[in-house]
């Protein structure tokens, strides 16, 4: 199971699904008592503030804390509750009129979806009512307190006030009493509405319990004979009405919840339309650019890309939109879900038909036919015992359409090599269909009707979900490959380095999602989804104690996965966003690195906080640990903090950037990475030296490529005495300019240094790109040697004249006398 699928499971299990509690409001809220109890805290009005307090009270009465709009909203809420109460009562009575023991799986499942949606809506109504009542209580409390303040203050102020002012105060008290009473009436109406809601919640909950109980009972009796064999069954009085009446009833029961469903998902539809619009725009953007680059047929997957992305973008968009509807709207009525899945499968068959082998094409068509027959089973169940003949027909049709594909002698011709895996899974589907339809046929004839219906349901929907997953994965693969080809236009280096990795990761991610869809879909059809989820939930949510620390397996897994995801996002920002995308834009030096580091710090900080919150760890204990660490930082972690701060300075001040050639002490090399704590310098000898950031900030550092990558090169040369210095200077200039890597600006400078002991000394200075400095210096030196040889200019050996002087004692006397 992929990591993100495990996250989905854990998050689903995190939602409490136990029986809800329904807090009832009192028939009349005792807000007066709460206000009276707090009257001791009311400060009496002083004579100096009477006029000011009267003005405040007048404004309070005039403005009223509720507006006409709020009253209209409250009235509409009560009307919605009343109409919904009538709606639920009617649907509940219709459900109760059926004999639940005779209801089909499709009917029960549809009823479960509908009544669970009603349950959710009732809870929303209840929350709205309670929130409205709380707001009214708060507003009413202002008037109660203000009225109390005047009633208690007027006695002490009566002698000091004029009669008109006293009359005005008494009038305001009467007005506030009326406002308080009007609030009481609003609360009373809302409480009455909530009582209806709570009654409906219990009513719907009872129906859901009955459906669950009978579904469980039917599952336990799956291998028990529950009807007579098909030849002994009585059919004469089982219809219970005309065919037309039964068809009308079937239509009513399958479509009655559609109108309510669409009324309750208006907000969700906006999100759904937005998502589909984004996906369609991406698809057509890829199509437009892919047609522009005009890849050849030799490209991998070109044939499928041409069919899916170029030729049929509209059908592809519609199929994705239809498939995502029941996935995004999980409580879609069963009739609508089945119709959407059927339409999606037909569209996928039309899109991929030219790409399918004849075998896969026929199998897909067979599954479509079987799904259509299965959908009409919803209608057959309203015809009493006659429905068993339809089940018999459905089972026989499935066996007839699939039997030849499971025969040992059946051979598949013209299969391409890369399609063999797809063919293998398709053959497995057909074999499973044949076996399950055979079981359904025999069990229906012998009276095991529950087993027959269960086998048909498992067979057809396993095949449908499998084909949907296989074909949608195929479409996704083509879109991803086309998208990566289009990325070459904008980021050729990125695609060259990471193109294959992007394709692989994207395909695998979508494959895992479809595997999750396939497994959960089959579990739902097999009615084991909640059982499996509860088992997994019990394992993941059971508390584990280690000493005084307690945690759950779900907390631990989420903690690890969030940290892993945080690490990968930070890595993505570093490798892709900084080095491949931002670095290619014409921005100031260091812009990409500073943006990258800022984003990485934010991601790591937020990711760590989220991971800690999901771990279930007491954040109070974390603060204690943080306090202890702060002490440790003050003593033992000074270097770590210093290096961290130095890393921030390097990024934002930009004295050194990745790719710069630096010299720190005896170390010369290229900066390959700047981290938060340390940086890596790659030397020209092939070593990678980890340098603490504080060394790069506090010590003397030579940056050879800070503002530009040009380097001045020096070559010293000597010639024999007697050589014309001007001629040598011209030849040195000629040697420098003859090399293409030598920059013309600043131009080379040959210099005559002076007279040496045995030579005339010269110096040649020229500028080159730093990376080409050593090689260019070598080439120019060789050129100087060649030019000097051509012009008969001698480069002398070092010469030294040695004079030996003998002592006088060793000189012959004749020599001395002669001298």
Beta strands, then each sheet from edge to edge (+ up, - down):
strand 1: 543-546
strand 2: 549-552
strand 3: 661-664
strand 4: 667-674
strand 5: 678-683
strand 6: 688-692
strand 7: 702-703
strand 8: 710-719
strand 9: 749-755
strand 10: 760-769
sheet 1: 1+ 2-
sheet 2: 6+ 5- 4+ 3- 7+
sheet 3: 8+ 10- 9+
end
